[in-house]
Amino acid sequence: MPLIMDRDPKQNIPPDQTFEKFTIDRPGKIIFVGHHLSTNTHLRCLIRTISLYGAELEVSPHVPVPNNFFLEILGIHDEIGCTLIRREEEKVTIGFNMLIDSEFLHHVIRLSFETGQ
C-alpha cells in the first residue's frame, strides 16, 4: 500500500505571497552592484511592505531597477541582498536572497511605528 501524503495547500502560492506582510511606508535605497562589487550608485525608493521573504517597493516608473541589488532601509544601516521578482509600473516586488531574521523584521516594524511612518 503506497504512502499517501497530504499535499501542502500553499503549494501553488508564490513564496512572496505566503509570508505575512507588514506595511512600513519607509524610505530606502536600492544600491546597485557595479564593477568589482562597487556600490557607489543608488536609487531612492519607498518601502511599502516587508515580510521575512521580501518587500514591495515604489520607485519612479521611468527608472530601471537591476535584477540583483542591495536594499538599505532608512535608519538601519544594514544592506539586504535582493532579487527582482516582478515590476508593474512603479510597484516593484523583490525577494531577499535569504530570509531575514524575525528579530530584524520586528526591529524594522517597531522603528516605523515609533517614527510614525
C-alpha positions, 0 to 999 in steps of 0.5 A, a space after each residue: 500500500 503506497 504512502 499517501 501524503 497530504 499535499 501542502 495547500 500553499 503549494 501553488 502560492 508564490 513564496 512572496 505571497 505566503 509570508 505575512 506582510 507588514 506595511 512600513 511606508 519607509 524610505 530606502 535605497 536600492 544600491 546597485 552592484 557595479 564593477 568589482 562589487 562597487 556600490 557607489 550608485 543608488 536609487 531612492 525608493 519607498 518601502 511599502 511592505 516587508 515580510 521575512 521573504 521580501 518587500 514591495 517597493 515604489 520607485 519612479 516608473 521611468 527608472 530601471 531597477 537591476 535584477 540583483 541589488 542591495 536594499 538599505 532601509 532608512 535608519 538601519 544601516 544594514 544592506 539586504 541582498 535582493 532579487 527582482 521578482 516582478 515590476 508593474 509600473 512603479 510597484 516593484 516586488 523583490 525577494 531577499 536572497 535569504 530570509 531575514 531574521 524575525 528579530 530584524 523584521 520586528 526591529 524594522 516594524 517597531 522603528 516605523 511605528 515609533 517614527 510614525 511612518 
